[in-house]
């Protein structure tokens, strides 16, 4: 099934989500270099802005091939880049995607992640016509688990030693949201 991902921006009351650009690398480097932000990501915190440029180029290549898509999250009031979110993988054959997201620490606890992901879910179900959205979360990532629960994701179980990240095998909790939920 051939589906072309739209290049549209997504808007919420306080945020604009737009396709990630290489020119975002300075702001995203600041976020991705924070060990608290990357603690539960499958990357080690960045130490050089070129790593952010390379990551953005990698994600944009996946986007060009309809395998993933990533949005930069911009706070409307300040016009500041505060994080990113998107689909780590898109599977149009099985009509599903896996979401991922992160915010700069200064913006944690303000409801921005919930607002951004809600918009992303709306886009997934209404525009991309997906049936299932998955989220894989390390069991210790209580903030992300609370967010998924607020968004009515269903906990499906723990995948034992499912991912190797930073030299360690990690258990992963699988959550899902269906279009019919």
N, C-alpha and C positions, 0 to 999 in steps of 0.2 A: 504494500500500500504506500503510495508516494504522497507524502504530505510535506508542504513547504512551511517551515516555521516563519511566522510573520515577524517583521522587524518593528512592530508597533511598541510604543511605550505603554506601560501600565501605570495607572494613577490611583492613588488613594487620597484620603483626606489630608494626610501629612507628608506623603512620599510620592516620588516618581521613580519608577523602575524603568531603566532603559538598557539596551544592549550594551555590554561591556566594550570599552574602547581602550586601545593601548595608551591613550592620553590619560587614562584613569590610574596608571601604574603608580604614580607617586602616592596618591591617597590610599590605594589598595595595599601598597607596600607597607605603609604605616600600620594598617590593620593586620595584615598577614605576618608582620614581624613581631607581633605581640604574642608571647608564649601562652598567655591566658586565653587568647582567641583561638590559637591553633592547637590547644591542648587535646581536643577531641576531633581534630581534622586529620586526614591522612597525609599531611605535610608537616615538615619541621618548620618552625617559624623562620621566615626569610631573614637574610642578613644583608641582602643587596637588592637594590631596586630592579636590576636586570632580571632577577628571579620573578618579580611581579609581571614584567613585560612578557617574559617567556610563558608564564602561566596564562596570561590573557590571550596571547597568540595561540597557545595550545587549545584553550577553550573556544576561541573563535573558529579554529579549524574544525573542531567537533561540531560546532554550530553550522558551519557551511555544509557539512555532510549529514545534517539532521540527526546527529547522534547525541547531542546535548545542547543546552543553551543556558547562558548566564546573563543575569541582569545586574547592573550596578544600582544600589539603593541610594537615592539622594533625598535628603531631608529638604522639603520645600522651603521652610522658613529660613534656613541658613544657606541653602544651595550646596550643602556639604555632602560629600560621599561618606556614608556611614556604614557601608557593608555591601554584600552581594548575596544573591540568591538565584536559584534556577533549577534546572533539571540536569542532574549529574549524568543521567542516561535517559534516552528516549527510545521506546520500543513500540513503533507504530504497528508492527505485525501483531503484537499482543495487546496493543492499545493501553500501554502503561508507561509510567515514568518514575524515576527516583528523584526526590527533591534534596537539595542541600542549601545551606544558608549559614551566614556568619555576620555578626555586627561588631563594630568597634566597641570596646569596653565602656566607653563614656555613654553609650546609648543603650546599654543593657537595662532591663527592668522598666522600660517606658512604653512597652506595648508595640514597639516598631516592628519587631520580628513577626508578631502575630498579624499585624496589619499587612506587611509585605507578603507573607506566605498565604494569607487569605486571598489576596489579589492574584497570586500565582496559581492557586487552586482554581479560582474562578476562570482564569485564562485556560488552564489545563482542561477543565471539564466543558466549558462553553465554546471556546475557540478551537482548541486542538482536538476536542471530542474524545478525550481519553476516558477510560473506564476506571483505572486504578492508579493511585499515587502511593508510592512506597517511601518510607523514611527508615534509614538504618542508623541506629544510635547506640553508642557505647552505654552499657548499663549505668555507669557512673555519671553520665551527663544528665544530671537531674534537671537542669534548666531547659534543655531541649526536650526532655520527656514531658515536662509540665506544659511546654508550648504545644506539643503534638496532642496531648490530652485535651487542652483548651480548644483545639481545632477539630476535636472529635475523631481523631485517628484511633484505630483499634490496635492494641498490642496483640501480635500474633505468636510471639515466642522468642526465645533466645537461640541464636545460631552460634554454637560453640566454636571458639577459636576460628571464626569466620574470615577475619582479615588480619594480614600481617602489616603492622604499621610501626614505624620507628623501631624495628627490630624485634617486636613482640607480637605474638598471636593474641588477638583481642576477640572476646565475645561481642556479638552485636545483637541488639534487640531490633526486631522487625516490627514496624508499624505500617498500617495501610489505611487509606481512605478510598472508598468506592464512590463512583458518581451517584449511586443510589442511597448512600448513607445520609 
